[in-house]
């Protein structure tokens, strides 16, 4: 929070300090980096720099909607970040400013007027958000993370997209693992959002319990399952 001293001017042109102090709420956060994948998100989501407190809803946010040039370099300043904010994140948020996926995060240091946040090179695409939030955290443990891929399906980074999108399902004949444009006929979404795999010996619906994350997967597929 910065203090500003107001100056008063008299008719004779002299300027005097009237000693009135006005407090400007919050600090500024300056975000720099190279961000790819902004154009690969479905309607209803935004890539933003956001400040979070004690829950998943942003206290403050600023959408990253335009890039400075074709190299994907970005420089954005978000002002008014108060002490309520504990972390600053480059993330995807929904219409309610709820956190959907975080790509990079730093603690909110209020010791200076401007906090610099260099995110480096970031793939902020929708598929990468799912890779980081879902596949890496849950699925890859059985699907390729330990030199073994259950059902021959690799969901590790660099392999998951080609293993899923437009690939025929081995267990659901006539269906694709991910059918671009239609989550309802995509095996991936169906096994995560229902108990249809309970007869396989393992119910995959226990892996993703967050409706926010399930909606993310559904939206990605319905929007065309872009890489």
WOQUI-V613527 format. One record per pair of residues at least 24 apart in sequence whose C-alpha atoms are under 6 Angstrom apart, sorted by sequence separation. I is the first residue (numbers start at 1). J is the second residue. D is the distance in whole Angstrom. If there is no record, write none. Layout:
[[I:J:D] [I:J:D]]
//
This chain:
[[1:25:5] [1:26:5] [1:27:6] [101:129:6] [53:84:6] [53:85:5] [52:85:5] [53:86:5] [51:85:5] [52:86:6] [52:87:5] [183:218:6] [51:87:6] [35:72:6] [51:88:5] [34:72:5] [50:88:6] [183:221:5] [34:73:4] [50:89:5] [58:97:6] [183:222:6] [33:73:6] [34:74:6] [49:89:6] [57:97:6] [181:221:6] [182:222:5] [33:74:6] [49:90:5] [57:98:4] [180:221:5] [181:222:4] [32:74:6] [48:90:6] [56:98:6] [181:223:6] [32:75:5] [48:91:6] [56:99:5] [181:224:5] [31:75:6] [47:91:6] [180:224:4] [31:76:5] [47:92:4] [180:225:5] [30:76:6] [46:92:6] [30:77:4] [46:93:6] [29:77:6] [45:93:6] [29:78:5] [45:94:5] [28:78:6] [44:94:6] [28:79:4] [44:95:6] [27:80:6] [26:80:4] [27:81:5] [25:80:6] [26:81:4] [26:82:4] [29:114:6] [33:118:6] [40:125:6] [41:126:6] [27:113:5] [28:114:5] [29:115:5] [30:116:5] [31:117:5] [32:118:5] [33:119:5] [35:121:6] [37:123:6] [27:114:6] [29:116:6] [30:117:6] [31:118:6] [33:120:5] [34:121:5] [35:122:5] [36:123:5] [37:124:5] [36:124:6] [37:125:4] [127:227:6] [42:223:6]]
//
